[in-house]
């Protein structure tokens, strides 16, 4: 005969494995360090300031007449 197993324990182990797989997938999809987020924010700010600095009259809206 086979070994006797506790079904509750087996079910919990299966659920833990599924949760671990899900968290691993989420880390790959969403995981970024705080430093990476701050670097991206600084780069975005730098780009916006560079773009705003190239406007002729300093206004945020381009001239609709072309």
N, C-alpha and C positions, 0 to 999 in steps of 0.2 A: 504494500500500500504506500501511497505517497505521504508526504509530510502534511501534518495538520497545520493550517494557517488561520490566523484570525482575520476575518474578512474586513472588519473595521480598520485594522492596522494596514491592511493591503490597500484599501480604498484611500486612506489618508496619505499613504506613500505615493500612490498614483496621482492624487491631487497636488501634492507638493512638487512632484516632478513636472506636472503641467504648468504650475505657477512659476517654477524656475525657468522653464522654457519661454514663457510669456515675458517674464522680466528681462531675460536675455535679449529677446527681440525688441523690447521697448528701449533697452539701453542702446542698441544699435540704431534705432530709429530716432530717439530723442536725446540721447546722452551727449552733452557737451559740458566741458568744464566751465567754471566761472570765468577763468582767464580767457577762454575762447570766446565766450559771450561778450566780455568787456572789450576784447580786441576788435570784434566785429562791430560793436557799437561805436568805438572810436574811429574805425575806418569809415563807417557810414556818416558820422558827423564831419569828418575831414572832407569827404566827397561833397557833401551838401554845402559846406562852407566854400569850397573851391568853386563849385558851380554858381553859388550866389555871388561870389566875388567877380565873376565874369560878366554879369549883367551890366548893361551900359549905364542905366540911370539908377541902379540900386534897388529898383522895385522888384517884388517877387512875381509880378504878372508880366508875361511877355506882351508886346504890342500886338493887338489883334489885326491891325491893318497890314502887318507883314513886315 
